[in-house]
Amino acid sequence: MTRIQKTSPPSSARLFDEGHTAPPAGVHTANIDGASRGNPGPAAYAVVVRGADGATIAEIAKCIGRKTNNIAEYYALVAALDYAATHSIRALRVRSDSELLVRQMQGRYRVKNADLKPLHERARKLARGLDYFVIEYVPREQNGDADELANLALDGGIGGVRADGPPQRANMGTREDAPAPMRIRARYRSGVFVPASAVELPEDAHVELEIRISKNS
């Protein structure tokens, strides 16, 4: 079992911790999540941004190829911070169900993974550009919207950014890591579809079937 390296935080380490200062008025909230099937494997991230009144103002989701779950979590954080920077959001509270990411951003855990270090540095730089920023850990059940969004992105259901009004989920069409739609013939025998020719798909791939019964034998 791998132990997470903890360090005693320096006096400045709690800059991004909840409760380090009283929040100003007009704080936006971003729930973030990253998902990876295989770890590493096909990965995606999602961000749900809410205004100070609690209304959802943007949903962001994207597939990022073959990554680990921790990398996908950091991609989500950077995306949330990028959105804040480009939409004049000066006060942001980020909520994540990744304890590793949250504690690393708070300075409580060291960042030892070489792939995470540049993402961690970029996230901290973006966060320091805000007037107010905190990041807090929440249980997965309190992060359901972002979790669902990330998995929908992996399944090919949504992608990109939806903002300015009620969020909509767009059909991703052809995403970076998705193969082109294919058409195959199959026989139905004893409750199983048997393809007429070999089909090459990733292990544990999710597929959508549209059944048309042919009169041909």
C-alpha positions in Angstrom: 0.0 0.0 0.0 1.4 3.4 -1.0 1.6 6.0 1.7 0.9 9.6 0.8 3.8 11.8 1.9 2.8 14.4 4.3 4.8 17.4 5.4 4.4 20.1 8.0 3.0 23.1 6.2 5.0 26.3 6.3 3.3 29.5 7.5 2.3 30.4 4.0 1.0 26.9 3.1 -2.6 27.6 4.1 -3.1 30.3 1.5 -5.5 28.1 -0.4 -7.1 26.5 2.6 -10.7 27.1 3.6 -11.1 29.5 6.5 -7.8 31.4 5.9 -9.8 34.6 5.5 -13.4 35.7 5.5 -14.9 35.2 2.0 -15.9 38.4 0.1 -19.3 38.9 -1.5 -19.9 37.4 -4.9 -17.8 34.3 -4.6 -18.3 31.8 -7.5 -18.1 28.1 -6.9 -16.6 25.4 -9.2 -17.1 21.7 -8.6 -14.4 19.8 -10.4 -13.8 16.1 -11.1 -11.5 13.9 -13.2 -12.1 10.4 -14.4 -9.8 7.7 -15.8 -10.8 4.2 -16.8 -7.7 2.1 -16.4 -5.5 4.6 -14.4 -3.8 5.3 -16.8 -6.5 4.9 -19.4 -9.1 7.0 -21.3 -9.5 10.1 -19.2 -11.7 13.2 -19.0 -12.4 16.1 -16.7 -15.4 18.2 -15.9 -16.2 21.5 -14.2 -19.5 22.9 -13.0 -19.3 26.6 -12.3 -22.0 28.4 -10.2 -22.5 32.0 -9.6 -22.8 33.7 -6.2 -26.6 32.9 -6.2 -25.9 29.2 -6.7 -27.2 29.1 -10.3 -25.1 27.0 -12.7 -23.5 29.3 -15.3 -21.2 27.0 -17.1 -20.4 23.3 -17.6 -17.0 22.3 -19.0 -16.0 18.8 -20.0 -13.3 17.4 -22.2 -11.6 14.1 -23.0 -7.8 14.3 -22.6 -6.6 11.0 -24.0 -4.8 8.4 -21.9 -4.0 9.8 -18.5 -4.2 8.9 -14.8 -7.0 9.9 -12.6 -4.8 12.4 -10.6 -3.7 14.1 -13.8 -7.4 14.4 -14.9 -8.2 16.0 -11.5 -5.5 18.6 -12.0 -6.8 19.3 -15.6 -10.2 20.0 -14.1 -8.7 22.4 -11.6 -6.7 24.3 -14.2 -9.8 24.5 -16.4 -11.8 26.0 -13.6 -9.1 28.6 -12.9 -8.7 29.4 -16.6 -12.5 29.9 -16.8 -12.3 32.3 -13.9 -9.4 34.2 -15.4 -11.1 34.7 -18.8 -14.6 35.6 -17.4 -13.5 38.3 -14.9 -14.2 36.1 -11.9 -12.1 37.4 -9.0 -13.3 35.2 -6.1 -13.5 31.5 -6.5 -14.2 28.5 -4.2 -13.2 25.1 -5.7 -14.7 21.9 -4.4 -13.2 18.5 -5.3 -13.5 15.0 -4.0 -9.8 14.3 -4.6 -8.2 14.6 -1.2 -4.7 14.3 -2.8 -5.3 17.3 -5.1 -6.9 19.5 -2.3 -4.1 18.7 0.2 -1.4 19.3 -2.3 -2.9 22.7 -3.3 -3.1 23.5 0.4 0.5 22.6 0.9 -0.2 19.7 3.3 1.0 17.0 0.9 4.1 17.1 -1.2 3.9 16.8 -5.0 6.3 14.1 -5.8 4.9 12.9 -9.2 6.8 14.5 -12.0 3.7 14.6 -14.2 1.7 16.5 -11.6 4.3 19.1 -10.7 3.8 21.4 -13.8 0.0 21.2 -13.4 0.3 22.0 -9.7 2.6 25.0 -10.4 0.2 26.3 -13.1 -2.8 25.9 -10.8 -1.1 27.8 -8.0 0.0 30.6 -10.3 -3.5 31.0 -11.7 -5.0 30.9 -8.2 -2.6 33.6 -6.9 -3.9 35.8 -9.7 -7.4 35.9 -8.0 -8.4 38.3 -5.3 -9.8 35.3 -3.3 -9.3 31.6 -3.8 -10.0 28.6 -1.6 -10.1 24.9 -2.4 -11.9 22.4 -0.2 -12.4 18.6 -0.1 -16.0 17.3 -0.4 -17.2 13.7 -0.3 -18.0 12.2 -3.7 -21.8 12.3 -3.0 -21.6 16.1 -2.8 -19.8 16.3 -6.1 -22.3 14.3 -8.2 -22.8 16.9 -11.0 -19.1 17.1 -11.9 -18.7 13.3 -11.5 -21.6 12.6 -13.9 -20.3 15.2 -16.4 -16.8 13.7 -16.5 -18.2 10.2 -17.1 -20.6 11.5 -19.8 -17.6 13.0 -21.5 -15.9 9.6 -21.4 -19.0 8.0 -22.8 -19.1 10.5 -25.7 -22.2 12.3 -24.5 -20.9 15.8 -24.0 -17.9 18.0 -24.6 -16.7 21.6 -24.7 -18.1 24.5 -22.7 -21.7 25.5 -22.2 -22.3 28.9 -20.6 -24.5 32.0 -20.3 -27.8 30.5 -19.6 -29.1 27.1 -18.7 -26.4 24.5 -19.4 -27.0 22.1 -22.3 -25.2 18.9 -23.0 -23.9 18.8 -26.5 -23.3 15.7 -28.6 -19.6 15.2 -28.8 -19.7 13.8 -32.3 -16.1 12.9 -33.0 -14.0 13.4 -29.9 -10.2 13.1 -29.8 -9.9 9.5 -28.6 -13.2 8.1 -30.1 -13.2 5.9 -33.2 -15.4 6.7 -36.1 -18.9 5.1 -36.0 -18.9 1.6 -37.5 -21.6 -0.6 -38.9 -21.5 -4.3 -38.5 -23.8 -7.3 -39.2 -24.5 -9.9 -36.5 -26.6 -12.9 -35.7 -28.6 -13.1 -32.5 -28.1 -16.5 -30.8 -29.1 -17.6 -27.3 -29.3 -14.0 -26.1 -25.9 -13.0 -27.6 -25.1 -10.9 -30.7 -22.5 -12.7 -32.7 -20.7 -10.4 -35.2 -20.3 -11.6 -38.8 -16.7 -10.3 -38.8 -14.1 -9.5 -36.3 -14.6 -6.2 -34.4 -11.7 -4.3 -32.8 -12.7 -2.4 -29.8 -10.9 -1.3 -26.6 -11.3 -3.6 -23.6 -14.4 -2.7 -21.6 -15.6 -0.2 -24.3 -19.1 1.2 -24.0 -21.1 0.8 -27.3 -24.5 1.9 -28.4 -26.6 -0.5 -30.5 -29.2 0.4 -33.1 -31.0 -2.8 -34.0 -32.4 -3.4 -37.5 -33.7 -6.8 -38.3 -32.7 -8.0 -41.7 -34.7 -10.6 -43.7 -31.4 -11.9 -45.3 -30.1 -15.1 -43.8 
